[in-house]
Amino acid sequence: MRIARFDDGRIGVVTPDGTGVVDVSDVVGASTSEWPPVAMNRVIARWDELVGPVAEAVGERDAVDLRTVTLRTPVPWASKVIAYPVNYHDHAAEMGAGYRASSQGFFLKPPSSLSGAGEPVVLPRVPGREVHHESELALIIGKGGRGIPRERWKEHVFGYACLLDMVVRGKEERVFRKAFDTFCPVGPWITTADEVPDPEWLEMQLWVGDELRQSASTRDLVLDLPGMVEMASAVMTLEPGDIIATGTPAGVGPVVDGDVIRIRIQDVGEMSVDVVQGESGHAAVFEQEYVPPTASREAR
C-alpha cells in the first residue's frame, strides 16, 4: 500500500493508479486535532493489526481526487531523522570530501525540518550563500529495536519514501545548515516494504525544472541499507516512524525562488516541490564568505 497523510492530518491510502486517496482516518484512529501529531507513528507500530481493516475500508469507499488534497509529510513527529553524509563516491568527489559514511557515521536532522510534497521549500534569507538540493531514499522504521544485525534489517523497515535533504552550503556545523524548517521534504507517501521488490537496486533521479541533475541507484551506496540500519541501531534505539536518509549522489546544486524540484525513485514514488524565498533565517555566521570546493564549482 501507499500510505499518505494529507490536508489537516488525515491518513489515507493512495489508489493503485495514483490518482486518488481513500480516507481511512477513522479506521486507524487518527484525529486531526491531536497534539502532538503522532497518529502515523501509531499506525506504523500497529500495522499488523490495522492492515486488514484498512484494506477492507479501501475496498468499500470512494477515493478523493489526489489533486484536490494537500500532501503533508507522512510522519511529522518522527523521534529522529538519521542522515548519512557522503554515501556515494561520486558525491564525495564533487564535494572534495575525504571521508565516507561508512567511516564517519551519521548526523541528525530535527523533525521540525520535515515537510510534505504539497508544501514548498522555503529558502532562508542568507545573501551570498547557496541552498542546494540533495535527493535521497528514505527508510521508514516500522519495528523498533536496538542492536539490529544487518541480516535482519528488513524486519525493521515499514516502508520507503522520497526525501530531499536541503542545505545551506558553507563550513559551519552541518546540522545548523540543514535544520531550517521545510529543509527535509518527505513523500509523497510511504510505500510499504512489501511493494518494493528490491530496495537495494532502486533507480533515483532529480530534476530542477526540466534539467536532470542527479541520477543514481541504491546499488551505488558506500554504506548499504543493511549497514545503515545496523549502525544506527548500534548507537540508539530505533522507534516506529523514525526516518533514515540514505545519502545523496553527485549532481547537487543550487535552487532559487520559483524553481520546482522533482524527485523520482523506482517503485517508491515521485514528488514535485516548489521553491519560494522566505524572509527569515538570517544568522550572523552566514555573513562569513564561503567559497565552495573546486570540484563542486566545476560540477555546477
N, C-alpha and C positions, 0 to 999 in steps of 0.2 A: 504493500500500500504506500501511497504518498500522503503523508500527514501534514496538514497545513494549519497555521494559526493566522487568523485574519480579522480585519475590522477592529472591534473593541475587545479582542482577546478570545474570540470564538475558535473552536477547534473543528476541523473538517477533514474529509477525505477527498482528494482530487480524483476526478473521474479518469478512467484509462486513457481517454483521448486528450486529456489535459485541458479541456475547455470549461469544466465546471467543478464545483466543490459542493459536497454534501455535508451539511452542518450536523455534527454528532456531539455537540457540546453537552447536551443533556444526558446522553448515554455515558459519557466519560466523567460527568460531574464537574464540568468546567464552568465557573461563574465569572462573568465579565466584570464583576465588582470586587473580585478577590484581590487582596493585597497581603503579602507580596504575590505576584502573578506566577504561581508555581504549578498551575494545572497541568502543563505539559510534562513537568518532572514526574508528577504522579501517574500520568498516563503511561509514560515510559516505564516506570517502576512496576506498574500493574498490567502491562501489556498482555501477558499470557492469559489473564482472566478477562480482559476487555476486548481482545481481538474478535471473539465470536459475536458478542452483541454489536460491536461496531460494524462488522461485515453484514450482519442481518439488517441493521438500520440503513446501510448504504444500498442494499438491495431493494428496500421498500420506499425510500424517499426520493424526492426530486432534487436535482442539483441546481445550484445557483450559478449563473454565468460568472466564470472566474474574472472576466474583465470588469465586473461591477463591484468587486471587493478590493480591499487594500491588504496585500500580503504583509504580515508582520514577521519579525524574527521568530523562528519556531520555539526556541527555548530562551525566553528573555531573562530568566533567573537561574542560569547555569551557575553552579557554585564556583566554577573556574573555566577559563578558556586557556588551554595549554597550547603553546605555539612553538614550533621547531624552526629555528633560523638556519639559513644556508643549508638546505637539504637537497639541493640539486647542484651538481658540479658546475653546470654552465652558468647558473646564477652566481655561484662563488667567484667564477672568473670575471663576470661583468662588474661585480662589486669590489673586486680586489681583496677578497676575504681569504685568509689562510687557514681558517678553521672550518669544520663541518658540524652539523647537528649531532652526528654520531660521537663526537668528542667534546662538544660544547654543552649539550643538554638543551633544555627548553626555557622559555620565559612565559610569563602570564600576562594576558590582556584582561582589563577589567570588564565584567559583564555589562557595565554601563556603556561600553563602546558598541554593543550589539544593536543592529537594526535589521530591517527586513527588505525584501525585494521591492515592496511598494513604497519605500521611503528613500529619500535622497541621501547621498553622501554630502555632508555639509563641510566645506573647506574652512579651516580656521584662518583668521586674519594674520598671516605670517609673511609680510613683504620680504622678497628676496629669497624665499625658500620654495622648494617644490614639494607637492604632495604626490606620492606615487601609488599606483595600484600594484597589488600582488595577488595573483589568482591561486587559490588553494582548494584542495579537497578537505571537507570537514568530516571527522568521525564523531558521531553522537553516541556517548556511552549509554548502555542500557542496564546491564547488570553491574553493580558496583563491585569494588574489591581492591585489595592491596596485594602486592607481590604476585601479579598475574604473569605466569610464564608465557613466552611467546607462542608456544604451540596451542595455547587456549585463548588467544586474543579474540577470535571471532565470537566466542561465547559471551563477550562483554560489550559487543557493539550492537546498538539498536538499529542504526541506520547511517545514512550519508547525506551530505548537502554540499552545495556550492558555498564558498567563503571568499570574501575579499579582505585581505589584511592591508589596510591603508596606513601610510606612514609619511610623516614629515621627514624629508631627508636631512641628515645632519650627523653630528658626532655626540650629541647629548645622549643621555640614557635612552636605550631603545624603547622601554615601556612608556616613558614620558612622551616620546614622539608618536607612539602608536595608540595612545589611550583616549584620544578625543572621542566624544560622542559621535556615533554613526561611522566610526572607523573600523567596524567589523560587521559588514552586511553578511547575513547567512540566509540561505533559502534556495529556491523559492519555497521549498518544503523539505521535509525529511523523507527520503526514500528508504523504506525499511530494508534491512540487510538481505532478506530473502529474495528481493527483486534485483539485487546487484550480483550477477554471477561470479565475477572475478574482480574484486576491488583492487587487487594488486596489478591490474592491467587495464587501467582506465585512461582514455584519451581526454585531454583537457585543453580548451582554447579560451583566449580572452581577446576581445576587440574593444577598442575605443573608437566610437563611431564605426566607420567601415574599415578601419585599419586593424589587421590582425597583428597583435603584439606578442602574445605568448601562446606556445603550443608545446605540449609535452605529454608524457604518460607517467602514471604512478610506478611503472616498472623502472623508471629512471631515478627514483628516490635513493638518496645515500643511506639514510636510516629508514628501513622499510616499515610498513604499517604494524606488523607484529612487534618490531623493535620499539616503536613509539609507545605502544600500549604498555609494553614491559617496562620501559624506562620510566614513564610517568608514574606507574603504579608501584615502582620500587621506592619512590620518594613519598608518595601521598596516596591516600585512599581515593579512588575514583568513585563518583556518585552518579546515579541516573540523571541524564541531562547534561553532564559535563561534555565539553566540546574540545576536540583535538584538531588544531590547524596544522596540516601536514607539511607546509613549506611551499615555496614558490619557485618556478623555473625561471630561466633567463627571459628577458624582454620587459622587465619592469620599466615604468616610465611615468612621466607627469600627466596629471589631469587638471583641467581648468573648468571654470564656470561654464555651464552649457554642454559639457561633454556627456555622453552616455556610455557607461561601461557595461559590456555584455560578457558573461562567463557561461561556458557550456561544459558539462562533464558527462561523458558517456554513461548511460544507464542511470544517471542521477537526476539531471535536470538542467535547466537553463534559466538565468535571470538577467534582467537589464536594470541598471540602477542609474538614475540621473545624478549629475554632479552640480551643486549650487554653491555659490560663495556666501559664507556666513560673515557676521560682523564681530563675533567674539573669538577668543582663543589666543589673543596676543600674550606673550610672555617675554620678559626681558632677555632670557637666554637665547631666544631666536634672533636677537639683534646681532649676534656674532656671525661674521661671514662664514659661509660653508662652501667649499669647492669640492664637488664630487670626484671620486677616483677617475683616473684617465679611462679605464676600461668602461666605466659606467657612462661617461660622456660620449665615448665612441659608439656605444650601443644605442644611444638615442639619436 
